[in-house]
């Protein structure tokens, strides 16, 4: 049986640790995951399924409803980093964690102090205009706009997040694969590894050890069950 002490030994002996995280990393901050017991996918919004709302076609066909849902579920200003984010930032500062690859869009890793963060699905802190395809400081506009947020030219503002029906950014993917390939220890946490193509990047790991942390049981040799922040905070940096 794999233990905290075993993870500590791997942490101590590894030189290039990469962290690959999913929604379960942020649940301890009060953010709902998607597929969990009380996840977002269990709740409909105006008779729409969240999977449909978070799609490219829904954004363009029902922009007002998209933003009503988006603002309610993804723009909580009171959300703060938790023990997992803090531990990762400190471990990076010590030179142990080389990069954080995240499927989350909440920006909590950067808020905690992590520098080398690869955001596979974008960020709620970045926006661009649809027609001009230009970056814009869209968050203040979205917060104060009741309906569809637009720039001064009337161009619709879109979050820089990857929706269903959209491809991942090729440069971001390339960076993630490169980091996984260089790692001698890969820590996978808070993800069921069912979101593709992100989950498929694990195949590029060529190192010796993979450790998986999740609240739900998973079939991995080096597996720790529990909350990510609680487990990581027991590892001495």
LUMTORLO-574289 format. One record per residue (C-alpha): x, y, z; residue number from 1; residue in one letter. Coordinates in steps of 0.05 Angstrom, whole numbers, padded with zeros to 5 digits. Example, Ala and Ser with C-alpha at 12.3 -4.5 7.8 and 13.67 -1.06 7.14 Angstrom:
<pts>
<pt><x>00246</x><y>-00090</y><z>00156</z><n>1</n><res>A</res></pt>
<pt><x>00273</x><y>-00021</y><z>00143</z><n>2</n><res>S</res></pt>
</pts>
This chain:
<pts>
<pt><x>00000</x><y>00000</y><z>00000</z><n>1</n><res>X</res></pt>
<pt><x>00027</x><y>00068</y><z>-00021</z><n>2</n><res>X</res></pt>
<pt><x>00033</x><y>00118</y><z>00037</z><n>3</n><res>X</res></pt>
<pt><x>00049</x><y>00191</y><z>00051</z><n>4</n><res>X</res></pt>
<pt><x>00119</x><y>00169</y><z>00072</z><n>5</n><res>X</res></pt>
<pt><x>00128</x><y>00137</y><z>00004</z><n>6</n><res>X</res></pt>
<pt><x>00109</x><y>00202</y><z>-00030</z><n>7</n><res>X</res></pt>
<pt><x>00157</x><y>00240</y><z>00015</z><n>8</n><res>X</res></pt>
<pt><x>00214</x><y>00194</y><z>-00006</z><n>9</n><res>X</res></pt>
<pt><x>00197</x><y>00202</y><z>-00080</z><n>10</n><res>X</res></pt>
<pt><x>00192</x><y>00278</y><z>-00071</z><n>11</n><res>X</res></pt>
<pt><x>00260</x><y>00280</y><z>-00037</z><n>12</n><res>X</res></pt>
<pt><x>00295</x><y>00237</y><z>-00090</z><n>13</n><res>X</res></pt>
<pt><x>00265</x><y>00270</y><z>-00152</z><n>14</n><res>X</res></pt>
<pt><x>00297</x><y>00327</y><z>-00190</z><n>15</n><res>X</res></pt>
<pt><x>00242</x><y>00346</y><z>-00240</z><n>16</n><res>X</res></pt>
<pt><x>00173</x><y>00341</y><z>-00211</z><n>17</n><res>X</res></pt>
<pt><x>00113</x><y>00360</y><z>-00254</z><n>18</n><res>X</res></pt>
<pt><x>00043</x><y>00369</y><z>-00225</z><n>19</n><res>X</res></pt>
<pt><x>-00018</x><y>00353</y><z>-00268</z><n>20</n><res>X</res></pt>
<pt><x>-00083</x><y>00377</y><z>-00236</z><n>21</n><res>X</res></pt>
<pt><x>-00157</x><y>00377</y><z>-00248</z><n>22</n><res>X</res></pt>
<pt><x>-00220</x><y>00405</y><z>-00217</z><n>23</n><res>X</res></pt>
<pt><x>-00208</x><y>00368</y><z>-00151</z><n>24</n><res>X</res></pt>
<pt><x>-00149</x><y>00413</y><z>-00136</z><n>25</n><res>X</res></pt>
<pt><x>-00196</x><y>00473</y><z>-00129</z><n>26</n><res>X</res></pt>
<pt><x>-00255</x><y>00441</y><z>-00093</z><n>27</n><res>X</res></pt>
<pt><x>-00223</x><y>00455</y><z>-00026</z><n>28</n><res>X</res></pt>
<pt><x>-00228</x><y>00529</y><z>-00045</z><n>29</n><res>X</res></pt>
<pt><x>-00303</x><y>00522</y><z>-00052</z><n>30</n><res>X</res></pt>
<pt><x>-00305</x><y>00514</y><z>-00127</z><n>31</n><res>X</res></pt>
<pt><x>-00350</x><y>00458</y><z>-00151</z><n>32</n><res>X</res></pt>
<pt><x>-00321</x><y>00404</y><z>-00196</z><n>33</n><res>X</res></pt>
<pt><x>-00358</x><y>00380</y><z>-00258</z><n>34</n><res>X</res></pt>
<pt><x>-00369</x><y>00305</y><z>-00251</z><n>35</n><res>X</res></pt>
<pt><x>-00368</x><y>00296</y><z>-00176</z><n>36</n><res>X</res></pt>
<pt><x>-00426</x><y>00276</y><z>-00131</z><n>37</n><res>X</res></pt>
<pt><x>-00447</x><y>00349</y><z>-00124</z><n>38</n><res>X</res></pt>
<pt><x>-00414</x><y>00373</y><z>-00188</z><n>39</n><res>X</res></pt>
<pt><x>-00439</x><y>00425</y><z>-00238</z><n>40</n><res>X</res></pt>
<pt><x>-00462</x><y>00372</y><z>-00286</z><n>41</n><res>X</res></pt>
<pt><x>-00515</x><y>00349</y><z>-00236</z><n>42</n><res>X</res></pt>
<pt><x>-00550</x><y>00417</y><z>-00241</z><n>43</n><res>X</res></pt>
<pt><x>-00589</x><y>00444</y><z>-00300</z><n>44</n><res>X</res></pt>
<pt><x>-00594</x><y>00518</y><z>-00315</z><n>45</n><res>X</res></pt>
<pt><x>-00658</x><y>00542</y><z>-00349</z><n>46</n><res>X</res></pt>
<pt><x>-00668</x><y>00470</y><z>-00373</z><n>47</n><res>X</res></pt>
<pt><x>-00600</x><y>00471</y><z>-00406</z><n>48</n><res>X</res></pt>
<pt><x>-00546</x><y>00421</y><z>-00389</z><n>49</n><res>X</res></pt>
<pt><x>-00480</x><y>00452</y><z>-00366</z><n>50</n><res>X</res></pt>
<pt><x>-00445</x><y>00411</y><z>-00419</z><n>51</n><res>X</res></pt>
<pt><x>-00486</x><y>00447</y><z>-00472</z><n>52</n><res>X</res></pt>
<pt><x>-00479</x><y>00516</y><z>-00440</z><n>53</n><res>X</res></pt>
<pt><x>-00403</x><y>00510</y><z>-00439</z><n>54</n><res>X</res></pt>
<pt><x>-00399</x><y>00499</y><z>-00514</z><n>55</n><res>X</res></pt>
<pt><x>-00377</x><y>00544</y><z>-00571</z><n>56</n><res>X</res></pt>
<pt><x>-00445</x><y>00540</y><z>-00606</z><n>57</n><res>X</res></pt>
<pt><x>-00483</x><y>00558</y><z>-00543</z><n>58</n><res>X</res></pt>
<pt><x>-00438</x><y>00617</y><z>-00531</z><n>59</n><res>X</res></pt>
<pt><x>-00453</x><y>00646</y><z>-00599</z><n>60</n><res>X</res></pt>
<pt><x>-00527</x><y>00626</y><z>-00602</z><n>61</n><res>X</res></pt>
<pt><x>-00546</x><y>00642</y><z>-00530</z><n>62</n><res>X</res></pt>
<pt><x>-00493</x><y>00691</y><z>-00508</z><n>63</n><res>X</res></pt>
<pt><x>-00535</x><y>00725</y><z>-00454</z><n>64</n><res>X</res></pt>
<pt><x>-00553</x><y>00659</y><z>-00421</z><n>65</n><res>X</res></pt>
<pt><x>-00480</x><y>00636</y><z>-00427</z><n>66</n><res>X</res></pt>
<pt><x>-00456</x><y>00697</y><z>-00389</z><n>67</n><res>X</res></pt>
<pt><x>-00510</x><y>00691</y><z>-00336</z><n>68</n><res>X</res></pt>
<pt><x>-00487</x><y>00621</y><z>-00321</z><n>69</n><res>X</res></pt>
<pt><x>-00413</x><y>00638</y><z>-00328</z><n>70</n><res>X</res></pt>
<pt><x>-00416</x><y>00697</y><z>-00280</z><n>71</n><res>X</res></pt>
<pt><x>-00454</x><y>00656</y><z>-00228</z><n>72</n><res>X</res></pt>
<pt><x>-00408</x><y>00595</y><z>-00229</z><n>73</n><res>X</res></pt>
<pt><x>-00339</x><y>00620</y><z>-00250</z><n>74</n><res>X</res></pt>
<pt><x>-00330</x><y>00691</y><z>-00225</z><n>75</n><res>X</res></pt>
<pt><x>-00334</x><y>00687</y><z>-00149</z><n>76</n><res>X</res></pt>
<pt><x>-00287</x><y>00741</y><z>-00122</z><n>77</n><res>X</res></pt>
<pt><x>-00285</x><y>00708</y><z>-00054</z><n>78</n><res>X</res></pt>
<pt><x>-00250</x><y>00645</y><z>-00078</z><n>79</n><res>X</res></pt>
<pt><x>-00179</x><y>00639</y><z>-00051</z><n>80</n><res>X</res></pt>
<pt><x>-00122</x><y>00589</y><z>-00061</z><n>81</n><res>X</res></pt>
<pt><x>-00122</x><y>00529</y><z>-00015</z><n>82</n><res>X</res></pt>
<pt><x>-00068</x><y>00485</y><z>00016</z><n>83</n><res>X</res></pt>
<pt><x>-00054</x><y>00450</y><z>-00050</z><n>84</n><res>X</res></pt>
<pt><x>-00041</x><y>00515</y><z>-00087</z><n>85</n><res>X</res></pt>
<pt><x>00002</x><y>00542</y><z>-00030</z><n>86</n><res>X</res></pt>
<pt><x>00043</x><y>00478</y><z>-00025</z><n>87</n><res>X</res></pt>
<pt><x>00056</x><y>00477</y><z>-00100</z><n>88</n><res>X</res></pt>
<pt><x>00078</x><y>00549</y><z>-00100</z><n>89</n><res>X</res></pt>
<pt><x>00127</x><y>00538</y><z>-00043</z><n>90</n><res>X</res></pt>
<pt><x>00153</x><y>00474</y><z>-00074</z><n>91</n><res>X</res></pt>
<pt><x>00166</x><y>00511</y><z>-00139</z><n>92</n><res>X</res></pt>
<pt><x>00203</x><y>00565</y><z>-00101</z><n>93</n><res>X</res></pt>
<pt><x>00247</x><y>00510</y><z>-00072</z><n>94</n><res>X</res></pt>
<pt><x>00262</x><y>00485</y><z>-00142</z><n>95</n><res>X</res></pt>
<pt><x>00226</x><y>00419</y><z>-00134</z><n>96</n><res>X</res></pt>
<pt><x>00162</x><y>00431</y><z>-00173</z><n>97</n><res>X</res></pt>
<pt><x>00184</x><y>00451</y><z>-00243</z><n>98</n><res>X</res></pt>
<pt><x>00115</x><y>00464</y><z>-00272</z><n>99</n><res>X</res></pt>
<pt><x>00041</x><y>00459</y><z>-00257</z><n>100</n><res>X</res></pt>
<pt><x>-00004</x><y>00435</y><z>-00313</z><n>101</n><res>X</res></pt>
<pt><x>-00076</x><y>00450</y><z>-00298</z><n>102</n><res>X</res></pt>
<pt><x>-00143</x><y>00436</y><z>-00329</z><n>103</n><res>X</res></pt>
<pt><x>-00173</x><y>00490</y><z>-00285</z><n>104</n><res>X</res></pt>
<pt><x>-00189</x><y>00561</y><z>-00309</z><n>105</n><res>X</res></pt>
<pt><x>-00193</x><y>00595</y><z>-00241</z><n>106</n><res>X</res></pt>
<pt><x>-00123</x><y>00624</y><z>-00237</z><n>107</n><res>X</res></pt>
<pt><x>-00113</x><y>00602</y><z>-00165</z><n>108</n><res>X</res></pt>
<pt><x>-00044</x><y>00573</y><z>-00178</z><n>109</n><res>X</res></pt>
<pt><x>-00018</x><y>00641</y><z>-00199</z><n>110</n><res>X</res></pt>
<pt><x>-00055</x><y>00674</y><z>-00142</z><n>111</n><res>X</res></pt>
<pt><x>-00017</x><y>00628</y><z>-00094</z><n>112</n><res>X</res></pt>
<pt><x>00049</x><y>00647</y><z>-00126</z><n>113</n><res>X</res></pt>
<pt><x>00064</x><y>00592</y><z>-00177</z><n>114</n><res>X</res></pt>
<pt><x>00101</x><y>00620</y><z>-00237</z><n>115</n><res>X</res></pt>
<pt><x>00107</x><y>00563</y><z>-00287</z><n>116</n><res>X</res></pt>
<pt><x>00033</x><y>00547</y><z>-00297</z><n>117</n><res>X</res></pt>
<pt><x>00008</x><y>00515</y><z>-00361</z><n>118</n><res>X</res></pt>
<pt><x>-00067</x><y>00526</y><z>-00367</z><n>119</n><res>X</res></pt>
<pt><x>-00094</x><y>00474</y><z>-00416</z><n>120</n><res>X</res></pt>
<pt><x>-00164</x><y>00504</y><z>-00417</z><n>121</n><res>X</res></pt>
<pt><x>-00149</x><y>00578</y><z>-00412</z><n>122</n><res>X</res></pt>
<pt><x>-00167</x><y>00626</y><z>-00356</z><n>123</n><res>X</res></pt>
<pt><x>-00225</x><y>00667</y><z>-00331</z><n>124</n><res>X</res></pt>
<pt><x>-00175</x><y>00724</y><z>-00321</z><n>125</n><res>X</res></pt>
<pt><x>-00163</x><y>00733</y><z>-00397</z><n>126</n><res>X</res></pt>
<pt><x>-00211</x><y>00757</y><z>-00450</z><n>127</n><res>X</res></pt>
<pt><x>-00212</x><y>00776</y><z>-00524</z><n>128</n><res>X</res></pt>
<pt><x>-00259</x><y>00809</y><z>-00574</z><n>129</n><res>X</res></pt>
<pt><x>-00293</x><y>00761</y><z>-00621</z><n>130</n><res>X</res></pt>
<pt><x>-00289</x><y>00798</y><z>-00688</z><n>131</n><res>X</res></pt>
<pt><x>-00223</x><y>00834</y><z>-00678</z><n>132</n><res>X</res></pt>
<pt><x>-00193</x><y>00776</y><z>-00640</z><n>133</n><res>X</res></pt>
<pt><x>-00156</x><y>00824</y><z>-00594</z><n>134</n><res>X</res></pt>
<pt><x>-00139</x><y>00814</y><z>-00520</z><n>135</n><res>X</res></pt>
<pt><x>-00180</x><y>00860</y><z>-00475</z><n>136</n><res>X</res></pt>
<pt><x>-00186</x><y>00874</y><z>-00401</z><n>137</n><res>X</res></pt>
<pt><x>-00255</x><y>00844</y><z>-00403</z><n>138</n><res>X</res></pt>
<pt><x>-00268</x><y>00824</y><z>-00331</z><n>139</n><res>X</res></pt>
<pt><x>-00288</x><y>00893</y><z>-00306</z><n>140</n><res>X</res></pt>
<pt><x>-00336</x><y>00901</y><z>-00365</z><n>141</n><res>X</res></pt>
<pt><x>-00367</x><y>00832</y><z>-00353</z><n>142</n><res>X</res></pt>
<pt><x>-00377</x><y>00845</y><z>-00279</z><n>143</n><res>X</res></pt>
<pt><x>-00415</x><y>00910</y><z>-00291</z><n>144</n><res>X</res></pt>
<pt><x>-00453</x><y>00888</y><z>-00353</z><n>145</n><res>X</res></pt>
<pt><x>-00522</x><y>00857</y><z>-00343</z><n>146</n><res>X</res></pt>
<pt><x>-00529</x><y>00828</y><z>-00413</z><n>147</n><res>X</res></pt>
<pt><x>-00477</x><y>00813</y><z>-00466</z><n>148</n><res>X</res></pt>
<pt><x>-00410</x><y>00847</y><z>-00452</z><n>149</n><res>X</res></pt>
<pt><x>-00381</x><y>00886</y><z>-00510</z><n>150</n><res>X</res></pt>
<pt><x>-00323</x><y>00933</y><z>-00523</z><n>151</n><res>X</res></pt>
<pt><x>-00331</x><y>01006</y><z>-00543</z><n>152</n><res>X</res></pt>
<pt><x>-00339</x><y>00985</y><z>-00616</z><n>153</n><res>X</res></pt>
<pt><x>-00395</x><y>00936</y><z>-00600</z><n>154</n><res>X</res></pt>
<pt><x>-00351</x><y>00875</y><z>-00608</z><n>155</n><res>X</res></pt>
<pt><x>-00373</x><y>00817</y><z>-00563</z><n>156</n><res>X</res></pt>
<pt><x>-00323</x><y>00798</y><z>-00509</z><n>157</n><res>X</res></pt>
<pt><x>-00307</x><y>00724</y><z>-00500</z><n>158</n><res>X</res></pt>
<pt><x>-00270</x><y>00690</y><z>-00443</z><n>159</n><res>X</res></pt>
<pt><x>-00203</x><y>00660</y><z>-00463</z><n>160</n><res>X</res></pt>
<pt><x>-00226</x><y>00591</y><z>-00441</z><n>161</n><res>X</res></pt>
<pt><x>-00232</x><y>00528</y><z>-00483</z><n>162</n><res>X</res></pt>
<pt><x>-00305</x><y>00510</y><z>-00492</z><n>163</n><res>X</res></pt>
<pt><x>-00333</x><y>00446</y><z>-00519</z><n>164</n><res>X</res></pt>
<pt><x>-00326</x><y>00443</y><z>-00595</z><n>165</n><res>X</res></pt>
<pt><x>-00261</x><y>00484</y><z>-00591</z><n>166</n><res>X</res></pt>
<pt><x>-00191</x><y>00456</y><z>-00598</z><n>167</n><res>X</res></pt>
<pt><x>-00137</x><y>00466</y><z>-00545</z><n>168</n><res>X</res></pt>
<pt><x>-00083</x><y>00516</y><z>-00561</z><n>169</n><res>X</res></pt>
<pt><x>-00027</x><y>00478</y><z>-00597</z><n>170</n><res>X</res></pt>
<pt><x>00029</x><y>00517</y><z>-00564</z><n>171</n><res>X</res></pt>
<pt><x>00001</x><y>00505</y><z>-00495</z><n>172</n><res>X</res></pt>
<pt><x>-00007</x><y>00431</y><z>-00510</z><n>173</n><res>X</res></pt>
<pt><x>00064</x><y>00427</y><z>-00536</z><n>174</n><res>X</res></pt>
<pt><x>00091</x><y>00459</y><z>-00472</z><n>175</n><res>X</res></pt>
<pt><x>00051</x><y>00411</y><z>-00428</z><n>176</n><res>X</res></pt>
<pt><x>00075</x><y>00350</y><z>-00466</z><n>177</n><res>X</res></pt>
<pt><x>00147</x><y>00375</y><z>-00463</z><n>178</n><res>X</res></pt>
<pt><x>00143</x><y>00384</y><z>-00387</z><n>179</n><res>X</res></pt>
<pt><x>00111</x><y>00315</y><z>-00376</z><n>180</n><res>X</res></pt>
<pt><x>00165</x><y>00284</y><z>-00420</z><n>181</n><res>X</res></pt>
<pt><x>00221</x><y>00316</y><z>-00378</z><n>182</n><res>X</res></pt>
<pt><x>00192</x><y>00296</y><z>-00310</z><n>183</n><res>X</res></pt>
<pt><x>00222</x><y>00242</y><z>-00266</z><n>184</n><res>X</res></pt>
<pt><x>00162</x><y>00246</y><z>-00220</z><n>185</n><res>X</res></pt>
<pt><x>00092</x><y>00262</y><z>-00244</z><n>186</n><res>X</res></pt>
<pt><x>00040</x><y>00279</y><z>-00191</z><n>187</n><res>X</res></pt>
<pt><x>-00031</x><y>00274</y><z>-00218</z><n>188</n><res>X</res></pt>
<pt><x>-00084</x><y>00302</y><z>-00172</z><n>189</n><res>X</res></pt>
<pt><x>-00158</x><y>00319</y><z>-00170</z><n>190</n><res>X</res></pt>
<pt><x>-00174</x><y>00291</y><z>-00238</z><n>191</n><res>X</res></pt>
<pt><x>-00211</x><y>00229</y><z>-00260</z><n>192</n><res>X</res></pt>
<pt><x>-00169</x><y>00228</y><z>-00324</z><n>193</n><res>X</res></pt>
<pt><x>-00232</x><y>00225</y><z>-00365</z><n>194</n><res>X</res></pt>
<pt><x>-00227</x><y>00294</y><z>-00398</z><n>195</n><res>X</res></pt>
<pt><x>-00195</x><y>00286</y><z>-00467</z><n>196</n><res>X</res></pt>
<pt><x>-00149</x><y>00304</y><z>-00499</z><n>197</n><res>X</res></pt>
<pt><x>-00117</x><y>00329</y><z>-00434</z><n>198</n><res>X</res></pt>
<pt><x>-00117</x><y>00261</y><z>-00401</z><n>199</n><res>X</res></pt>
<pt><x>-00081</x><y>00230</y><z>-00461</z><n>200</n><res>X</res></pt>
<pt><x>-00018</x><y>00272</y><z>-00448</z><n>201</n><res>X</res></pt>
<pt><x>00001</x><y>00225</y><z>-00391</z><n>202</n><res>X</res></pt>
<pt><x>00027</x><y>00176</y><z>-00443</z><n>203</n><res>X</res></pt>
<pt><x>00086</x><y>00223</y><z>-00456</z><n>204</n><res>X</res></pt>
<pt><x>00114</x><y>00211</y><z>-00386</z><n>205</n><res>X</res></pt>
<pt><x>00180</x><y>00174</y><z>-00391</z><n>206</n><res>X</res></pt>
<pt><x>00201</x><y>00178</y><z>-00319</z><n>207</n><res>X</res></pt>
<pt><x>00202</x><y>00127</y><z>-00263</z><n>208</n><res>X</res></pt>
<pt><x>00143</x><y>00145</y><z>-00219</z><n>209</n><res>X</res></pt>
<pt><x>00071</x><y>00169</y><z>-00225</z><n>210</n><res>X</res></pt>
<pt><x>00033</x><y>00186</y><z>-00162</z><n>211</n><res>X</res></pt>
<pt><x>-00043</x><y>00197</y><z>-00164</z><n>212</n><res>X</res></pt>
<pt><x>-00083</x><y>00234</y><z>-00111</z><n>213</n><res>X</res></pt>
<pt><x>-00158</x><y>00237</y><z>-00113</z><n>214</n><res>X</res></pt>
<pt><x>-00219</x><y>00234</y><z>-00067</z><n>215</n><res>X</res></pt>
<pt><x>-00248</x><y>00177</y><z>-00108</z><n>216</n><res>X</res></pt>
<pt><x>-00213</x><y>00108</y><z>-00113</z><n>217</n><res>X</res></pt>
<pt><x>-00170</x><y>00100</y><z>-00176</z><n>218</n><res>X</res></pt>
<pt><x>-00133</x><y>00040</y><z>-00202</z><n>219</n><res>X</res></pt>
<pt><x>-00060</x><y>00063</y><z>-00196</z><n>220</n><res>X</res></pt>
<pt><x>-00003</x><y>00030</y><z>-00159</z><n>221</n><res>X</res></pt>
<pt><x>00020</x><y>00095</y><z>-00126</z><n>222</n><res>X</res></pt>
<pt><x>-00048</x><y>00121</y><z>-00104</z><n>223</n><res>X</res></pt>
<pt><x>-00068</x><y>00164</y><z>-00045</z><n>224</n><res>X</res></pt>
<pt><x>-00142</x><y>00175</y><z>-00031</z><n>225</n><res>X</res></pt>
<pt><x>-00164</x><y>00241</y><z>00000</z><n>226</n><res>X</res></pt>
<pt><x>-00166</x><y>00316</y><z>-00009</z><n>227</n><res>X</res></pt>
<pt><x>-00107</x><y>00341</y><z>-00050</z><n>228</n><res>X</res></pt>
<pt><x>-00089</x><y>00399</y><z>-00004</z><n>229</n><res>X</res></pt>
<pt><x>-00091</x><y>00357</y><z>00059</z><n>230</n><res>X</res></pt>
<pt><x>-00045</x><y>00305</y><z>00029</z><n>231</n><res>X</res></pt>
<pt><x>00005</x><y>00352</y><z>-00003</z><n>232</n><res>X</res></pt>
<pt><x>00011</x><y>00395</y><z>00059</z><n>233</n><res>X</res></pt>
<pt><x>00038</x><y>00334</y><z>00096</z><n>234</n><res>X</res></pt>
<pt><x>00097</x><y>00330</y><z>00049</z><n>235</n><res>X</res></pt>
<pt><x>00156</x><y>00369</y><z>00077</z><n>236</n><res>X</res></pt>
<pt><x>00185</x><y>00417</y><z>00026</z><n>237</n><res>X</res></pt>
</pts>
